Amino acid sequence: MRHRLAALSLLAATALATALTVATPAHAGSTLQKVYSYLPYDVCVSFGQSGQQNGRWSTWWCSTTQPQNPQYPTYDLWAYVN
């Protein structure tokens, strides 16, 4: 039983490493930056799309921040800036 669990663990670790290698894009010449902070979600998405359309970055995302007021969450815009 121990050998079966060890084999399954090794197989799972190998599959995860392969998936991460394939899924992680190369950003040669780009720098990961927090571009804007404390934005409403719709503004964050709008700025992200605008920067992508203008060629400032190709990969971007919005992450939540610790809100001052929990009723109004805010987001940071992260991007690989060209």
ZIGIHU-V667054 format. One record per residue. RES is the residue in one letter. PHI is phi as a letter, one per 30 degrees, with the letter a starting at -180 (NA if undefined). PSI is psi as a letter, one per 40 degrees, with the letter a starting at -180 (NA if undefined). OMEGA is omega in whole degrees, -180 to 180 (* if undefined). Layout:
res=RES phi=PHI psi=PSI omega=OMEGA
res=RES phi=PHI psi=PSI omega=OMEGA
//
This chain:
res=M phi=NA psi=d omega=179
res=R phi=d psi=d omega=-179
res=H phi=d psi=d omega=179
res=R phi=d psi=d omega=178
res=L phi=d psi=d omega=179
res=A phi=d psi=d omega=179
res=A phi=d psi=d omega=179
res=L phi=d psi=d omega=178
res=S phi=d psi=d omega=179
res=L phi=d psi=d omega=178
res=L phi=d psi=d omega=179
res=A phi=d psi=d omega=179
res=A phi=d psi=d omega=179
res=T phi=d psi=d omega=179
res=A phi=d psi=d omega=179
res=L phi=d psi=d omega=179
res=A phi=d psi=d omega=178
res=T phi=d psi=d omega=180
res=A phi=d psi=d omega=179
res=L phi=d psi=d omega=179
res=T phi=d psi=d omega=-180
res=V phi=d psi=d omega=-174
res=A phi=d psi=e omega=-177
res=T phi=d psi=h omega=-179
res=P phi=d psi=i omega=175
res=A phi=d psi=h omega=-180
res=H phi=c psi=g omega=-179
res=A phi=d psi=h omega=178
res=G phi=i psi=e omega=180
res=S phi=c psi=i omega=180
res=T phi=b psi=h omega=176
res=L phi=d psi=h omega=-179
res=Q phi=b psi=i omega=167
res=K phi=d psi=h omega=-172
res=V phi=d psi=d omega=179
res=Y phi=b psi=i omega=180
res=S phi=b psi=i omega=173
res=Y phi=h psi=f omega=179
res=L phi=c psi=i omega=167
res=P phi=d psi=i omega=-174
res=Y phi=e psi=d omega=-177
res=D phi=d psi=d omega=177
res=V phi=d psi=d omega=179
res=C phi=e psi=d omega=180
res=V phi=d psi=d omega=179
res=S phi=d psi=d omega=178
res=F phi=d psi=d omega=179
res=G phi=d psi=d omega=179
res=Q phi=d psi=d omega=179
res=S phi=d psi=d omega=179
res=G phi=d psi=d omega=178
res=Q phi=d psi=d omega=180
res=Q phi=d psi=d omega=-180
res=N phi=d psi=e omega=177
res=G phi=i psi=e omega=178
res=R phi=d psi=d omega=178
res=W phi=a psi=i omega=176
res=S phi=c psi=d omega=180
res=T phi=c psi=h omega=-180
res=W phi=a psi=i omega=175
res=W phi=a psi=i omega=177
res=C phi=c psi=h omega=177
res=S phi=b psi=i omega=-179
res=T phi=d psi=i omega=175
res=T phi=c psi=i omega=175
res=Q phi=d psi=h omega=-174
res=P phi=d psi=i omega=172
res=Q phi=d psi=d omega=179
res=N phi=b psi=h omega=-177
res=P phi=e psi=d omega=177
res=Q phi=d psi=e omega=-178
res=Y phi=b psi=g omega=-179
res=P phi=d psi=i omega=178
res=T phi=b psi=i omega=-174
res=Y phi=b psi=i omega=172
res=D phi=c psi=i omega=176
res=L phi=c psi=h omega=177
res=W phi=c psi=i omega=180
res=A phi=a psi=i omega=168
res=Y phi=d psi=h omega=-174
res=V phi=d psi=h omega=180
res=N phi=d psi=NA omega=*
//
